[in-house]
Each structure stands twice: as structure tokens, then as C-alpha cells.
Amino acid sequence: MPLKELQSWLEQEQALSISISAIDKFIRHKLGYRYKKTLIAREQWQARQQTCDLSRSV
């Protein structure tokens, strides 16, 4: 669940007003969850693969 959706749920269902950064800090520091933002890197890699000159690869 994206943090924005979690923030909306907390506001609507639990009547809590909390920032996305506070939710992120709680999830990472208090609950010990870790995650990587890989979507952008993956998209960049796919775009790079399309423009790569395979004749220059080793």
C-alpha cells in the first residue's frame, strides 16, 4: 500500500491527521521495515538497454 493511501485511510477511518514523512519514519524505524525505491531505477535501466550498442559490450 502506498504511503499516500495509508495516509488517506488514517485520516478517513481513524480520524488521524499525519504527514507522509511521519508514517514513513514510523514504518522504517519503529516497525523495522525496509524497502527500496526500485521502480525509477528499473525504468532507467530498461531505457538504457534500448539505446545500448551491443557491439561494444565485452
PDB file of N, CA, C, O and CB in Angstrom:
ATOM      1  N   MET A   1       0.854  -1.169   0.000  1.00  0.00           N
ATOM      2  CA  MET A   1       0.000   0.000   0.000  1.00  0.00           C
ATOM      3  C   MET A   1       0.902   1.234   0.000  1.00  0.00           C
ATOM      4  O   MET A   1       1.772   1.364   0.860  1.00  0.00           O
ATOM      5  CB  MET A   1      -0.973  -0.003   1.228  1.00  0.00           C
ATOM      6  N   PRO A   2       0.701   2.127  -0.945  1.00  0.00           N
ATOM      7  CA  PRO A   2       1.484   3.367  -0.969  1.00  0.00           C
ATOM      8  C   PRO A   2       1.226   4.214   0.277  1.00  0.00           C
ATOM      9  O   PRO A   2       0.152   4.145   0.874  1.00  0.00           O
ATOM     10  CB  PRO A   2       1.158   4.178  -2.229  1.00  0.00           C
ATOM     11  N   LEU A   3       2.213   5.003   0.656  1.00  0.00           N
ATOM     12  CA  LEU A   3       2.091   5.828   1.854  1.00  0.00           C
ATOM     13  C   LEU A   3       0.941   6.820   1.741  1.00  0.00           C
ATOM     14  O   LEU A   3       0.280   7.120   2.735  1.00  0.00           O
ATOM     15  CB  LEU A   3       3.392   6.571   2.115  1.00  0.00           C
ATOM     16  N   LYS A   4       0.702   7.326   0.551  1.00  0.00           N
ATOM     17  CA  LYS A   4      -0.400   8.279   0.350  1.00  0.00           C
ATOM     18  C   LYS A   4      -1.743   7.608   0.647  1.00  0.00           C
ATOM     19  O   LYS A   4      -2.620   8.221   1.257  1.00  0.00           O
ATOM     20  CB  LYS A   4      -0.386   8.835  -1.102  1.00  0.00           C
ATOM     21  N   GLU A   5      -1.906   6.362   0.224  1.00  0.00           N
ATOM     22  CA  GLU A   5      -3.143   5.634   0.524  1.00  0.00           C
ATOM     23  C   GLU A   5      -3.274   5.379   2.020  1.00  0.00           C
ATOM     24  O   GLU A   5      -4.363   5.502   2.582  1.00  0.00           O
ATOM     25  CB  GLU A   5      -3.186   4.304  -0.243  1.00  0.00           C
ATOM     26  N   LEU A   6      -2.170   5.025   2.661  1.00  0.00           N
ATOM     27  CA  LEU A   6      -2.194   4.798   4.104  1.00  0.00           C
ATOM     28  C   LEU A   6      -2.560   6.087   4.835  1.00  0.00           C
ATOM     29  O   LEU A   6      -3.325   6.062   5.799  1.00  0.00           O
ATOM     30  CB  LEU A   6      -0.830   4.270   4.595  1.00  0.00           C
ATOM     31  N   GLN A   7      -2.015   7.209   4.378  1.00  0.00           N
ATOM     32  CA  GLN A   7      -2.340   8.497   4.978  1.00  0.00           C
ATOM     33  C   GLN A   7      -3.835   8.799   4.829  1.00  0.00           C
ATOM     34  O   GLN A   7      -4.478   9.240   5.781  1.00  0.00           O
ATOM     35  CB  GLN A   7      -1.499   9.616   4.335  1.00  0.00           C
ATOM     36  N   SER A   8      -4.376   8.564   3.650  1.00  0.00           N
ATOM     37  CA  SER A   8      -5.811   8.801   3.425  1.00  0.00           C
ATOM     38  C   SER A   8      -6.666   7.907   4.306  1.00  0.00           C
ATOM     39  O   SER A   8      -7.669   8.356   4.862  1.00  0.00           O
ATOM     40  CB  SER A   8      -6.168   8.570   1.956  1.00  0.00           C
ATOM     41  N   TRP A   9      -6.279   6.654   4.435  1.00  0.00           N
ATOM     42  CA  TRP A   9      -7.033   5.716   5.277  1.00  0.00           C
ATOM     43  C   TRP A   9      -7.011   6.172   6.738  1.00  0.00           C
ATOM     44  O   TRP A   9      -8.036   6.148   7.419  1.00  0.00           O
ATOM     45  CB  TRP A   9      -6.451   4.284   5.154  1.00  0.00           C
ATOM     46  N   LEU A  10      -5.837   6.585   7.208  1.00  0.00           N
ATOM     47  CA  LEU A  10      -5.737   7.047   8.598  1.00  0.00           C
ATOM     48  C   LEU A  10      -6.608   8.272   8.838  1.00  0.00           C
ATOM     49  O   LEU A  10      -7.220   8.407   9.898  1.00  0.00           O
ATOM     50  CB  LEU A  10      -4.282   7.367   8.952  1.00  0.00           C
ATOM     51  N   GLU A  11      -6.662   9.160   7.855  1.00  0.00           N
ATOM     52  CA  GLU A  11      -7.491  10.358   8.006  1.00  0.00           C
ATOM     53  C   GLU A  11      -8.979  10.021   7.987  1.00  0.00           C
ATOM     54  O   GLU A  11      -9.746  10.547   8.793  1.00  0.00           O
ATOM     55  CB  GLU A  11      -7.174  11.360   6.901  1.00  0.00           C
ATOM     56  N   GLN A  12      -9.385   9.150   7.073  1.00  0.00           N
ATOM     57  CA  GLN A  12     -10.809   8.842   6.919  1.00  0.00           C
ATOM     58  C   GLN A  12     -11.329   7.876   7.977  1.00  0.00           C
ATOM     59  O   GLN A  12     -12.368   8.125   8.588  1.00  0.00           O
ATOM     60  CB  GLN A  12     -11.061   8.264   5.551  1.00  0.00           C
ATOM     61  N   GLU A  13     -10.626   6.797   8.191  1.00  0.00           N
ATOM     62  CA  GLU A  13     -11.131   5.736   9.072  1.00  0.00           C
ATOM     63  C   GLU A  13     -10.765   5.929  10.543  1.00  0.00           C
ATOM     64  O   GLU A  13     -11.529   5.553  11.430  1.00  0.00           O
ATOM     65  CB  GLU A  13     -10.608   4.408   8.609  1.00  0.00           C
ATOM     66  N   GLN A  14      -9.601   6.514  10.797  1.00  0.00           N
ATOM     67  CA  GLN A  14      -9.138   6.638  12.173  1.00  0.00           C
ATOM     68  C   GLN A  14      -9.164   8.078  12.697  1.00  0.00           C
ATOM     69  O   GLN A  14      -8.846   8.321  13.861  1.00  0.00           O
ATOM     70  CB  GLN A  14      -7.744   6.092  12.281  1.00  0.00           C
ATOM     71  N   ALA A  15      -9.538   9.020  11.848  1.00  0.00           N
ATOM     72  CA  ALA A  15      -9.607  10.441  12.207  1.00  0.00           C
ATOM     73  C   ALA A  15      -8.256  10.964  12.705  1.00  0.00           C
ATOM     74  O   ALA A  15      -8.193  11.741  13.657  1.00  0.00           O
ATOM     75  CB  ALA A  15     -10.680  10.662  13.280  1.00  0.00           C
ATOM     76  N   LEU A  16      -7.175  10.525  12.043  1.00  0.00           N
ATOM     77  CA  LEU A  16      -5.826  10.980  12.379  1.00  0.00           C
ATOM     78  C   LEU A  16      -5.275  11.817  11.239  1.00  0.00           C
ATOM     79  O   LEU A  16      -5.394  11.448  10.071  1.00  0.00           O
ATOM     80  CB  LEU A  16      -4.892   9.783  12.674  1.00  0.00           C
ATOM     81  N   SER A  17      -4.682  12.924  11.578  1.00  0.00           N
ATOM     82  CA  SER A  17      -4.026  13.750  10.575  1.00  0.00           C
ATOM     83  C   SER A  17      -2.519  13.605  10.796  1.00  0.00           C
ATOM     84  O   SER A  17      -1.993  14.028  11.826  1.00  0.00           O
ATOM     85  CB  SER A  17      -4.490  15.263  10.666  1.00  0.00           C
ATOM     86  N   ILE A  18      -1.834  13.006   9.827  1.00  0.00           N
ATOM     87  CA  ILE A  18      -0.420  12.700   9.988  1.00  0.00           C
ATOM     88  C   ILE A  18       0.283  12.873   8.643  1.00  0.00           C
ATOM     89  O   ILE A  18      -0.295  12.586   7.595  1.00  0.00           O
ATOM     90  CB  ILE A  18      -0.221  11.260  10.539  1.00  0.00           C
ATOM     91  N   SER A  19       1.518  13.336   8.675  1.00  0.00           N
ATOM     92  CA  SER A  19       2.258  13.555   7.426  1.00  0.00           C
ATOM     93  C   SER A  19       2.797  12.238   6.880  1.00  0.00           C
ATOM     94  O   SER A  19       2.968  11.263   7.612  1.00  0.00           O
ATOM     95  CB  SER A  19       3.417  14.549   7.649  1.00  0.00           C
ATOM     96  N   ILE A  20       3.056  12.236   5.595  1.00  0.00           N
ATOM     97  CA  ILE A  20       3.613  11.039   4.957  1.00  0.00           C
ATOM     98  C   ILE A  20       4.991  10.725   5.519  1.00  0.00           C
ATOM     99  O   ILE A  20       5.331   9.558   5.709  1.00  0.00           O
ATOM    100  CB  ILE A  20       3.692  11.223   3.432  1.00  0.00           C
ATOM    101  N   SER A  21       5.792  11.761   5.787  1.00  0.00           N
ATOM    102  CA  SER A  21       7.135  11.516   6.330  1.00  0.00           C
ATOM    103  C   SER A  21       7.069  10.886   7.722  1.00  0.00           C
ATOM    104  O   SER A  21       7.911  10.055   8.063  1.00  0.00           O
ATOM    105  CB  SER A  21       7.932  12.829   6.390  1.00  0.00           C
ATOM    106  N   ALA A  22       6.085  11.269   8.522  1.00  0.00           N
ATOM    107  CA  ALA A  22       5.928  10.664   9.849  1.00  0.00           C
ATOM    108  C   ALA A  22       5.529   9.193   9.727  1.00  0.00           C
ATOM    109  O   ALA A  22       6.003   8.353  10.491  1.00  0.00           O
ATOM    110  CB  ALA A  22       4.874  11.436  10.675  1.00  0.00           C
ATOM    111  N   ILE A  23       4.667   8.889   8.777  1.00  0.00           N
ATOM    112  CA  ILE A  23       4.273   7.498   8.541  1.00  0.00           C
ATOM    113  C   ILE A  23       5.494   6.694   8.098  1.00  0.00           C
ATOM    114  O   ILE A  23       5.724   5.586   8.582  1.00  0.00           O
ATOM    115  CB  ILE A  23       3.142   7.412   7.473  1.00  0.00           C
ATOM    116  N   ASP A  24       6.275   7.259   7.173  1.00  0.00           N
ATOM    117  CA  ASP A  24       7.478   6.595   6.676  1.00  0.00           C
ATOM    118  C   ASP A  24       8.472   6.322   7.805  1.00  0.00           C
ATOM    119  O   ASP A  24       9.008   5.218   7.908  1.00  0.00           O
ATOM    120  CB  ASP A  24       8.139   7.445   5.591  1.00  0.00           C
ATOM    121  N   LYS A  25       8.716   7.319   8.643  1.00  0.00           N
ATOM    122  CA  LYS A  25       9.650   7.148   9.770  1.00  0.00           C
ATOM    123  C   LYS A  25       9.157   6.062  10.731  1.00  0.00           C
ATOM    124  O   LYS A  25       9.945   5.240  11.199  1.00  0.00           O
ATOM    125  CB  LYS A  25       9.830   8.485  10.531  1.00  0.00           C
ATOM    126  N   PHE A  26       7.862   6.062  11.021  1.00  0.00           N
ATOM    127  CA  PHE A  26       7.312   5.048  11.916  1.00  0.00           C
ATOM    128  C   PHE A  26       7.499   3.648  11.342  1.00  0.00           C
ATOM    129  O   PHE A  26       7.936   2.735  12.042  1.00  0.00           O
ATOM    130  CB  PHE A  26       5.830   5.315  12.176  1.00  0.00           C
ATOM    131  N   ILE A  27       7.168   3.486  10.071  1.00  0.00           N
ATOM    132  CA  ILE A  27       7.275   2.165   9.443  1.00  0.00           C
ATOM    133  C   ILE A  27       8.724   1.687   9.424  1.00  0.00           C
ATOM    134  O   ILE A  27       9.000   0.525   9.726  1.00  0.00           O
ATOM    135  CB  ILE A  27       6.714   2.204   8.011  1.00  0.00           C
ATOM    136  N   ARG A  28       9.648   2.576   9.072  1.00  0.00           N
ATOM    137  CA  ARG A  28      11.054   2.159   8.960  1.00  0.00           C
ATOM    138  C   ARG A  28      11.737   2.007  10.320  1.00  0.00           C
ATOM    139  O   ARG A  28      12.460   1.034  10.537  1.00  0.00           O
ATOM    140  CB  ARG A  28      11.822   3.164   8.120  1.00  0.00           C
ATOM    141  N   HIS A  29      11.523   2.940  11.224  1.00  0.00           N
ATOM    142  CA  HIS A  29      12.269   2.921  12.486  1.00  0.00           C
ATOM    143  C   HIS A  29      11.605   2.109  13.592  1.00  0.00           C
ATOM    144  O   HIS A  29      12.276   1.343  14.284  1.00  0.00           O
ATOM    145  CB  HIS A  29      12.466   4.318  12.965  1.00  0.00           C
ATOM    146  N   LYS A  30      10.331   2.264  13.761  1.00  0.00           N
ATOM    147  CA  LYS A  30       9.644   1.569  14.863  1.00  0.00           C
ATOM    148  C   LYS A  30       9.281   0.131  14.513  1.00  0.00           C
ATOM    149  O   LYS A  30       9.373  -0.760  15.358  1.00  0.00           O
ATOM    150  CB  LYS A  30       8.385   2.324  15.249  1.00  0.00           C
ATOM    151  N   LEU A  31       8.867  -0.096  13.262  1.00  0.00           N
ATOM    152  CA  LEU A  31       8.464  -1.444  12.866  1.00  0.00           C
ATOM    153  C   LEU A  31       9.595  -2.227  12.218  1.00  0.00           C
ATOM    154  O   LEU A  31       9.498  -3.446  12.081  1.00  0.00           O
ATOM    155  CB  LEU A  31       7.294  -1.373  11.918  1.00  0.00           C
ATOM    156  N   GLY A  32      10.670  -1.550  11.814  1.00  0.00           N
ATOM    157  CA  GLY A  32      11.826  -2.231  11.255  1.00  0.00           C
ATOM    158  C   GLY A  32      11.711  -2.628   9.799  1.00  0.00           C
ATOM    159  O   GLY A  32      12.530  -3.406   9.309  1.00  0.00           O
ATOM    160  N   TYR A  33      10.710  -2.111   9.093  1.00  0.00           N
ATOM    161  CA  TYR A  33      10.570  -2.440   7.677  1.00  0.00           C
ATOM    162  C   TYR A  33      11.566  -1.647   6.855  1.00  0.00           C
ATOM    163  O   TYR A  33      11.876  -0.495   7.157  1.00  0.00           O
ATOM    164  CB  TYR A  33       9.139  -2.167   7.191  1.00  0.00           C
ATOM    165  N   ARG A  34      12.060  -2.291   5.809  1.00  0.00           N
ATOM    166  CA  ARG A  34      12.967  -1.632   4.881  1.00  0.00           C
ATOM    167  C   ARG A  34      12.442  -1.863   3.475  1.00  0.00           C
ATOM    168  O   ARG A  34      11.868  -2.910   3.175  1.00  0.00           O
ATOM    169  CB  ARG A  34      14.430  -2.158   5.035  1.00  0.00           C
ATOM    170  N   TYR A  35      12.643  -0.892   2.637  1.00  0.00           N
ATOM    171  CA  TYR A  35      12.230  -1.023   1.253  1.00  0.00           C
ATOM    172  C   TYR A  35      13.115  -0.137   0.391  1.00  0.00           C
ATOM    173  O   TYR A  35      13.736   0.813   0.868  1.00  0.00           O
ATOM    174  CB  TYR A  35      10.736  -0.656   1.079  1.00  0.00           C
ATOM    175  N   LYS A  36      13.152  -0.470  -0.871  1.00  0.00           N
ATOM    176  CA  LYS A  36      13.943   0.294  -1.822  1.00  0.00           C
ATOM    177  C   LYS A  36      13.014   0.891  -2.861  1.00  0.00           C
ATOM    178  O   LYS A  36      11.982   0.312  -3.200  1.00  0.00           O
ATOM    179  CB  LYS A  36      15.027  -0.587  -2.489  1.00  0.00           C
ATOM    180  N   LYS A  37      13.388   2.031  -3.350  1.00  0.00           N
ATOM    181  CA  LYS A  37      12.632   2.671  -4.415  1.00  0.00           C
ATOM    182  C   LYS A  37      13.256   2.233  -5.733  1.00  0.00           C
ATOM    183  O   LYS A  37      14.103   2.933  -6.289  1.00  0.00           O
ATOM    184  CB  LYS A  37      12.630   4.240  -4.268  1.00  0.00           C
ATOM    185  N   THR A  38      12.834   1.071  -6.232  1.00  0.00           N
ATOM    186  CA  THR A  38      13.472   0.480  -7.405  1.00  0.00           C
ATOM    187  C   THR A  38      12.759   0.768  -8.709  1.00  0.00           C
ATOM    188  O   THR A  38      13.324   0.518  -9.773  1.00  0.00           O
ATOM    189  CB  THR A  38      13.574  -0.983  -7.227  1.00  0.00           C
ATOM    190  N   LEU A  39      11.557   1.277  -8.670  1.00  0.00           N
ATOM    191  CA  LEU A  39      10.798   1.476  -9.894  1.00  0.00           C
ATOM    192  C   LEU A  39      11.516   2.426 -10.854  1.00  0.00           C
ATOM    193  O   LEU A  39      11.610   2.142 -12.048  1.00  0.00           O
ATOM    194  CB  LEU A  39       9.413   2.011  -9.566  1.00  0.00           C
ATOM    195  N   ILE A  40      12.014   3.532 -10.350  1.00  0.00           N
ATOM    196  CA  ILE A  40      12.692   4.500 -11.208  1.00  0.00           C
ATOM    197  C   ILE A  40      13.975   3.908 -11.764  1.00  0.00           C
ATOM    198  O   ILE A  40      14.259   4.059 -12.952  1.00  0.00           O
ATOM    199  CB  ILE A  40      12.994   5.792 -10.437  1.00  0.00           C
ATOM    200  N   ALA A  41      14.749   3.242 -10.932  1.00  0.00           N
ATOM    201  CA  ALA A  41      15.993   2.631 -11.392  1.00  0.00           C
ATOM    202  C   ALA A  41      15.714   1.581 -12.465  1.00  0.00           C
ATOM    203  O   ALA A  41      16.437   1.502 -13.458  1.00  0.00           O
ATOM    204  CB  ALA A  41      16.750   1.998 -10.212  1.00  0.00           C
ATOM    205  N   ARG A  42      14.682   0.787 -12.274  1.00  0.00           N
ATOM    206  CA  ARG A  42      14.325  -0.241 -13.245  1.00  0.00           C
ATOM    207  C   ARG A  42      13.931   0.401 -14.571  1.00  0.00           C
ATOM    208  O   ARG A  42      14.341  -0.068 -15.633  1.00  0.00           O
ATOM    209  CB  ARG A  42      13.177  -1.118 -12.709  1.00  0.00           C
ATOM    210  N   GLU A  43      13.143   1.462 -14.516  1.00  0.00           N
ATOM    211  CA  GLU A  43      12.742   2.151 -15.743  1.00  0.00           C
ATOM    212  C   GLU A  43      13.946   2.751 -16.460  1.00  0.00           C
ATOM    213  O   GLU A  43      14.032   2.709 -17.687  1.00  0.00           O
ATOM    214  CB  GLU A  43      11.721   3.247 -15.428  1.00  0.00           C
ATOM    215  N   GLN A  44      14.878   3.312 -15.685  1.00  0.00           N
ATOM    216  CA  GLN A  44      16.075   3.883 -16.289  1.00  0.00           C
ATOM    217  C   GLN A  44      16.905   2.787 -16.952  1.00  0.00           C
ATOM    218  O   GLN A  44      17.446   2.991 -18.039  1.00  0.00           O
ATOM    219  CB  GLN A  44      16.913   4.629 -15.233  1.00  0.00           C
ATOM    220  N   TRP A  45      17.009   1.635 -16.311  1.00  0.00           N
ATOM    221  CA  TRP A  45      17.789   0.534 -16.873  1.00  0.00           C
ATOM    222  C   TRP A  45      17.157   0.031 -18.166  1.00  0.00           C
ATOM    223  O   TRP A  45      17.863  -0.250 -19.135  1.00  0.00           O
ATOM    224  CB  TRP A  45      17.910  -0.614 -15.859  1.00  0.00           C
ATOM    225  N   GLN A  46      15.843  -0.084 -18.186  1.00  0.00           N
ATOM    226  CA  GLN A  46      15.163  -0.543 -19.393  1.00  0.00           C
ATOM    227  C   GLN A  46      15.361   0.450 -20.538  1.00  0.00           C
ATOM    228  O   GLN A  46      15.563   0.044 -21.683  1.00  0.00           O
ATOM    229  CB  GLN A  46      13.665  -0.749 -19.119  1.00  0.00           C
ATOM    230  N   ALA A  47      15.304   1.728 -20.241  1.00  0.00           N
ATOM    231  CA  ALA A  47      15.533   2.741 -21.271  1.00  0.00           C
ATOM    232  C   ALA A  47      16.978   2.676 -21.755  1.00  0.00           C
ATOM    233  O   ALA A  47      17.240   2.823 -22.949  1.00  0.00           O
ATOM    234  CB  ALA A  47      15.207   4.154 -20.732  1.00  0.00           C
ATOM    235  N   ARG A  48      17.897   2.461 -20.852  1.00  0.00           N
ATOM    236  CA  ARG A  48      19.318   2.368 -21.211  1.00  0.00           C
ATOM    237  C   ARG A  48      19.585   1.147 -22.083  1.00  0.00           C
ATOM    238  O   ARG A  48      20.382   1.221 -23.019  1.00  0.00           O
ATOM    239  CB  ARG A  48      20.188   2.309 -19.948  1.00  0.00           C
ATOM    240  N   GLN A  49      18.935   0.036 -21.793  1.00  0.00           N
ATOM    241  CA  GLN A  49      19.125  -1.181 -22.581  1.00  0.00           C
ATOM    242  C   GLN A  49      18.706  -0.976 -24.032  1.00  0.00           C
ATOM    243  O   GLN A  49      19.317  -1.542 -24.939  1.00  0.00           O
ATOM    244  CB  GLN A  49      18.336  -2.337 -21.970  1.00  0.00           C
ATOM    245  N   GLN A  50      17.693  -0.188 -24.255  1.00  0.00           N
ATOM    246  CA  GLN A  50      17.211   0.042 -25.612  1.00  0.00           C
ATOM    247  C   GLN A  50      18.188   0.856 -26.447  1.00  0.00           C
ATOM    248  O   GLN A  50      18.213   0.740 -27.672  1.00  0.00           O
ATOM    249  CB  GLN A  50      15.877   0.740 -25.572  1.00  0.00           C
ATOM    250  N   THR A  51      18.989   1.676 -25.786  1.00  0.00           N
ATOM    251  CA  THR A  51      19.924   2.532 -26.516  1.00  0.00           C
ATOM    252  C   THR A  51      21.359   1.991 -26.505  1.00  0.00           C
ATOM    253  O   THR A  51      22.252   2.598 -27.096  1.00  0.00           O
ATOM    254  CB  THR A  51      19.904   3.927 -25.927  1.00  0.00           C
ATOM    255  N   CYS A  52      21.584   0.862 -25.842  1.00  0.00           N
ATOM    256  CA  CYS A  52      22.933   0.290 -25.737  1.00  0.00           C
ATOM    257  C   CYS A  52      23.422  -0.244 -27.078  1.00  0.00           C
ATOM    258  O   CYS A  52      22.658  -0.831 -27.844  1.00  0.00           O
ATOM    259  CB  CYS A  52      22.957  -0.830 -24.696  1.00  0.00           C
ATOM    260  N   ASP A  53      24.690  -0.034 -27.343  1.00  0.00           N
ATOM    261  CA  ASP A  53      25.326  -0.584 -28.523  1.00  0.00           C
ATOM    262  C   ASP A  53      25.927  -1.923 -28.142  1.00  0.00           C
ATOM    263  O   ASP A  53      26.982  -1.968 -27.510  1.00  0.00           O
ATOM    264  CB  ASP A  53      26.405   0.383 -29.095  1.00  0.00           C
ATOM    265  N   LEU A  54      25.271  -3.019 -28.517  1.00  0.00           N
ATOM    266  CA  LEU A  54      25.710  -4.351 -28.108  1.00  0.00           C
ATOM    267  C   LEU A  54      27.043  -4.746 -28.725  1.00  0.00           C
ATOM    268  O   LEU A  54      27.723  -5.623 -28.192  1.00  0.00           O
ATOM    269  CB  LEU A  54      24.665  -5.369 -28.478  1.00  0.00           C
ATOM    270  N   SER A  55      27.431  -4.134 -29.815  1.00  0.00           N
ATOM    271  CA  SER A  55      28.719  -4.466 -30.425  1.00  0.00           C
ATOM    272  C   SER A  55      29.887  -4.000 -29.577  1.00  0.00           C
ATOM    273  O   SER A  55      31.012  -4.471 -29.748  1.00  0.00           O
ATOM    274  CB  SER A  55      28.817  -3.854 -31.806  1.00  0.00           C
ATOM    275  N   ARG A  56      29.619  -3.059 -28.648  1.00  0.00           N
ATOM    276  CA  ARG A  56      30.689  -2.557 -27.772  1.00  0.00           C
ATOM    277  C   ARG A  56      30.766  -3.303 -26.450  1.00  0.00           C
ATOM    278  O   ARG A  56      31.662  -3.036 -25.649  1.00  0.00           O
ATOM    279  CB  ARG A  56      30.489  -1.084 -27.502  1.00  0.00           C
ATOM    280  N   SER A  57      29.851  -4.229 -26.202  1.00  0.00           N
ATOM    281  CA  SER A  57      29.872  -4.950 -24.933  1.00  0.00           C
ATOM    282  C   SER A  57      30.985  -5.999 -24.916  1.00  0.00           C
ATOM    283  O   SER A  57      31.379  -6.505 -25.967  1.00  0.00           O
ATOM    284  CB  SER A  57      28.514  -5.615 -24.677  1.00  0.00           C
ATOM    285  N   VAL A  58      31.474  -6.315 -23.766  1.00  0.00           N
ATOM    286  CA  VAL A  58      32.586  -7.259 -23.624  1.00  0.00           C
ATOM    287  C   VAL A  58      32.127  -8.648 -23.364  1.00  0.00           C
ATOM    288  O   VAL A  58      32.948  -9.554 -23.222  1.00  0.00           O
ATOM    289  CB  VAL A  58      33.494  -6.839 -22.531  1.00  0.00           C
TER     290      VAL A  58
END
